[in-house]
């Protein structure tokens, strides 16, 4: 005789659901990475050498990209905060800690010369092409910054081949 599976209590079900939430290779990350790859943008993922282990790293250009879930990282927090109905004493401080940590990580990366781009999960899902364009624009800007004509390198005396360059 086959036994009926025992129903989970609400607490057990919540624990089970929470254990299934991933910290890397989420659906939005995979979607975004595929779009970047199709656009010819090569990257590293979850680089442990950088603070916060960015989801996507463009090492050559020093660009760190985070794909953030709206709930976990407090999108529209002033309004969302009131919608949390259960276990408020846990969730509100947790999400506020996440938001403080996100800001601290951004500051640490900026001190090291990295540009940080953050995208919300829904924006990636609904406006993927726009998100990829934003990364392309950042890459273009970083290239322009690296190729600054006025930094002194392109003087005729300092050019490696001794030639004149504009």
MOFEN-V917546 format. One record per run of one state. SS is the DSSP state (a for helix, b for strand, c for the rest). FROM is the first residue (numbers start at 1). TO is the last residue. Records with the same first field share a line. If there is no record, write none. Layout:
BEGIN
SS=FROM-TO / FROM-TO
END
This chain:
BEGIN
c=1-9 / 20-26 / 39-43 / 46-55 / 62-62 / 69-69 / 74-76 / 84-87 / 112-114 / 127-127 / 147-148 / 152-166
a=10-19 / 27-38 / 59-61 / 70-73 / 77-83 / 88-111 / 121-126 / 128-146 / 149-151
b=44-45 / 56-58 / 63-68 / 115-120
END
